Amino acid sequence: MAYDPDGQRIILFGGSDDTALLGDTWAYDGAAWTQLAPATSPSPRQLHAMVHDPRRRRVVLFGGQSGGQPVRDTWAFADGTWAEVVSTVQPPGGMGDLAFDAARGSVVRFAGGQMWELFDEWTPATSATAPGQCSGYGLTYDPLRRHTMLFGGQASVGINTACEPFAFAFVDDNFPVDACADEAVDSDDDGAFGCADPDCWGACTPTCPPQTSCDPAAPRCGDDACDPFLEDALLCPDDCS
């Protein structure tokens, strides 16, 4: 399942009821579950991964398991229906998590011993170091430090110690990370500067993800107060210098 801030609801797909795999889509708005009736849907499956992509305003689903075999297709849920994301290459299937990397503007997945990222298509990402091959891991984006964090996982036998906490931060001249603290620099060349860049929410408004309603009194860069847990002199120099 994944939270969809556009519809302000949680989207759930598939799973198992102990007798068969499911291929239904449900939404939870905080008060009740509602079964949806999309025109198209992924095949029934379990153990798949889902995450919201705020850049493209869609919920992405990848992989899972069907009939005891890994599935490796990609689907996107937007405007009330599912659409398959056709890609020249796909990450290896199996159990594993997804995360949205706000600094890169891509959905990321670790599979086959390397990171993959989804823009319009999947692309393997080159990294000098990476965790060992594993499945069933947890993956999340740390907006404050602006990197993806992988934890845990399982090898073919027992727990894979090579998949202990591992931070993955993209460093690529073609996709520079924005200098969020500098109002005059647009490192990622997206036309937005400093805290006006949605990519900088982790540094500028760490308690307020994009497309969410937030407390105006919540800590943020530029509020003349330095929150010791969320801000420092590098991220918010005006508050913490």
C-alpha positions as CSV (number, residue, x, y, z in Angstrom):
1,M,0.0,0.0,0.0
2,A,1.0,3.6,-0.4
3,Y,-0.3,7.0,0.6
4,D,-1.7,9.1,-2.3
5,P,-1.6,12.8,-1.2
6,D,-3.4,13.9,-4.4
7,G,-6.5,12.0,-3.3
8,Q,-5.6,12.2,0.4
9,R,-6.1,8.5,0.8
10,I,-4.2,5.2,1.1
11,I,-4.2,2.9,-1.9
12,L,-4.0,-0.8,-1.4
13,F,-3.7,-3.4,-4.1
14,G,-3.8,-7.2,-4.1
15,G,-2.4,-9.5,-1.5
16,S,-3.8,-12.9,-0.4
17,D,-6.7,-14.2,1.6
18,D,-5.0,-17.5,2.4
19,T,-6.9,-19.2,-0.4
20,A,-6.0,-17.2,-3.5
21,L,-4.1,-14.2,-4.7
22,L,-6.1,-11.0,-5.0
23,G,-6.1,-8.3,-7.7
24,D,-8.5,-5.7,-6.2
25,T,-7.8,-2.1,-5.4
26,W,-9.0,-0.4,-2.3
27,A,-8.8,3.2,-0.9
28,Y,-8.8,4.3,2.7
29,D,-9.6,8.0,3.5
30,G,-9.0,7.8,7.2
31,A,-12.6,6.8,8.0
32,A,-13.5,3.9,5.8
33,W,-12.3,1.5,3.1
34,T,-13.8,1.8,-0.4
35,Q,-13.3,-0.8,-3.1
36,L,-12.4,0.9,-6.4
37,A,-13.2,-0.3,-9.9
38,P,-10.3,0.7,-12.2
39,A,-10.7,0.0,-15.9
40,T,-7.4,-1.9,-15.9
41,S,-5.4,-3.5,-13.1
42,P,-2.2,-5.5,-12.5
43,S,-2.5,-9.2,-12.3
44,P,-3.3,-10.7,-8.9
45,R,-0.2,-10.9,-6.7
46,Q,1.4,-10.6,-3.3
47,L,4.6,-9.3,-1.7
48,H,4.8,-6.4,-4.3
49,A,6.1,-2.9,-3.5
50,M,4.3,0.4,-3.8
51,V,5.3,4.1,-3.4
52,H,3.9,7.5,-4.4
53,D,5.8,9.5,-7.0
54,P,5.0,13.1,-6.3
55,R,6.9,14.4,-9.4
56,R,4.6,12.4,-11.8
57,R,1.6,12.4,-9.4
58,R,1.1,8.7,-9.4
59,V,1.4,5.6,-7.2
60,V,3.9,3.1,-8.6
61,L,3.7,-0.6,-8.1
62,F,6.4,-3.1,-8.9
63,G,7.0,-6.8,-8.8
64,G,5.7,-9.2,-6.2
65,Q,5.0,-12.9,-6.4
66,S,2.4,-14.9,-8.2
67,G,2.2,-18.7,-8.2
68,G,5.4,-18.9,-6.2
69,Q,7.3,-17.1,-9.0
70,P,8.6,-13.5,-9.0
71,V,6.8,-10.9,-11.1
72,R,8.7,-8.0,-12.6
73,D,6.2,-5.7,-14.2
74,T,5.6,-2.0,-13.3
75,W,2.2,-0.3,-12.9
76,A,1.1,3.3,-12.1
77,F,-2.1,4.3,-10.5
78,A,-3.5,7.8,-11.3
79,D,-6.9,9.3,-12.0
80,G,-8.7,6.3,-10.7
81,T,-7.1,3.6,-12.9
82,W,-3.9,1.5,-13.4
83,A,-1.7,1.7,-16.4
84,E,1.3,-0.5,-17.1
85,V,4.6,1.4,-17.3
86,V,6.4,-0.1,-20.3
87,S,10.2,-0.1,-20.0
88,T,12.9,-1.5,-22.2
89,V,14.5,-3.0,-19.1
90,Q,13.1,-4.0,-15.8
91,P,14.8,-4.7,-12.4
92,P,14.9,-8.3,-11.3
93,G,11.7,-9.4,-9.7
94,G,11.1,-10.7,-6.1
95,M,10.5,-9.2,-2.8
96,G,11.8,-5.7,-2.0
97,D,10.8,-2.2,-1.3
98,L,10.5,1.0,-3.4
99,A,11.3,4.6,-2.3
100,F,11.0,8.0,-4.0
101,D,14.3,9.9,-4.1
102,A,13.2,13.5,-4.0
103,A,16.7,14.8,-4.8
104,R,16.7,12.7,-8.0
105,G,13.0,12.9,-8.8
106,S,12.9,9.1,-9.3
107,V,11.5,6.0,-7.8
108,V,14.4,3.7,-6.7
109,R,14.7,0.0,-6.0
110,F,17.6,-2.3,-5.1
111,A,17.7,-5.5,-7.0
112,G,20.3,-7.9,-8.4
113,G,23.0,-6.3,-6.4
114,Q,22.5,-2.7,-7.7
115,M,20.2,0.2,-7.5
116,W,17.6,0.9,-10.2
117,E,15.7,4.2,-10.7
118,L,12.4,4.9,-12.6
119,F,11.9,8.1,-14.4
120,D,9.8,7.4,-17.5
121,E,11.6,4.0,-17.8
122,W,13.8,1.9,-15.5
123,T,17.5,2.5,-15.6
124,P,20.3,0.7,-13.6
125,A,22.3,3.1,-11.5
126,T,26.1,2.8,-11.4
127,S,27.6,2.8,-7.9
128,A,31.1,2.0,-6.7
129,T,29.7,0.3,-3.6
130,A,26.4,-1.4,-2.9
131,P,24.8,-3.9,-0.4
132,G,25.1,-7.6,-1.2
133,Q,22.2,-9.3,-3.1
134,C,19.2,-9.6,-0.9
135,S,15.4,-9.4,-1.0
136,G,12.7,-8.5,1.5
137,Y,14.6,-5.4,2.6
138,G,13.2,-2.0,3.7
139,L,13.9,1.1,1.6
140,T,13.1,4.7,2.5
141,Y,14.2,8.2,1.6
142,D,15.7,10.4,4.3
143,P,14.7,14.0,3.3
144,L,16.9,15.7,5.8
145,R,20.1,14.0,4.6
146,R,18.8,13.6,1.1
147,H,19.7,10.0,0.5
148,T,18.0,6.6,0.3
149,M,18.4,4.2,3.2
150,L,18.3,0.4,2.9
151,F,17.9,-1.9,5.9
152,G,17.8,-5.6,6.5
153,G,16.9,-8.3,3.9
154,Q,17.2,-12.0,3.4
155,A,19.5,-14.1,1.4
156,S,18.6,-17.6,0.1
157,V,19.4,-19.0,3.5
158,G,18.9,-17.0,6.7
159,I,19.6,-13.3,7.2
160,N,22.0,-11.6,4.8
161,T,24.4,-9.6,7.0
162,A,25.5,-7.7,3.9
163,C,22.2,-6.0,3.8
164,E,22.6,-4.2,7.1
165,P,21.9,-0.4,7.1
166,F,23.2,1.1,3.9
167,A,22.8,4.7,2.7
168,F,22.6,5.3,-1.1
169,A,23.1,8.9,-2.2
170,F,23.3,9.6,-6.0
171,V,26.2,11.7,-7.0
172,D,26.1,12.3,-10.8
173,D,27.2,15.3,-12.8
174,N,24.1,14.7,-15.0
175,F,21.7,15.0,-12.0
176,P,23.3,17.4,-9.5
177,V,21.7,17.8,-6.1
178,D,20.3,21.2,-5.6
179,A,22.0,23.6,-3.2
180,C,18.9,24.2,-1.2
181,A,20.5,26.7,1.3
182,D,21.6,29.0,-1.5
183,E,18.8,31.1,-3.0
184,A,21.0,32.1,-6.0
185,V,21.9,28.6,-7.1
186,D,19.8,26.2,-9.1
187,S,22.2,23.2,-9.2
188,D,19.6,20.7,-10.7
189,D,18.6,23.3,-13.4
190,D,14.8,22.9,-12.8
191,G,14.1,26.6,-12.7
192,A,13.4,26.7,-8.9
193,F,15.8,28.2,-6.4
194,G,16.4,27.4,-2.7
195,C,13.3,26.6,-0.7
196,A,11.1,27.4,-3.6
197,D,12.3,24.1,-5.2
198,P,9.9,21.2,-4.2
199,D,13.0,19.0,-4.2
200,C,14.3,20.9,-1.1
201,W,11.3,20.1,1.2
202,G,13.5,17.8,3.3
203,A,15.9,20.6,4.0
204,C,13.4,23.5,4.1
205,T,10.2,22.1,5.5
206,P,11.2,18.6,6.9
207,T,7.9,18.0,8.6
208,C,5.9,19.0,5.6
209,P,6.1,16.8,2.5
210,P,4.9,18.1,-0.8
211,Q,1.2,18.2,-1.5
212,T,0.2,17.9,2.2
213,S,-1.5,20.4,4.5
214,C,0.9,21.5,7.2
215,D,1.0,23.4,10.4
216,P,2.2,26.9,9.6
217,A,4.0,26.9,12.9
218,A,6.0,23.7,12.1
219,P,9.8,24.1,12.0
220,R,11.1,25.3,8.6
221,C,14.1,27.1,7.2
222,G,13.7,30.8,7.5
223,D,11.5,30.9,10.6
224,D,14.4,32.5,12.7
225,A,14.5,29.5,15.0
226,C,17.0,26.6,14.8
227,D,15.4,23.2,15.6
228,P,18.3,21.1,16.9
229,F,16.7,17.9,15.6
230,L,15.9,19.0,12.1
231,E,18.2,21.9,11.2
232,D,21.8,22.8,11.2
233,A,24.1,25.6,9.9
234,L,24.5,23.9,6.6
235,L,20.8,23.3,5.8
236,C,19.4,26.5,7.4
237,P,22.3,29.0,7.7
238,D,20.0,31.9,8.4
239,D,18.3,30.1,11.4
240,C,21.4,28.3,12.8
241,S,24.4,30.4,12.1
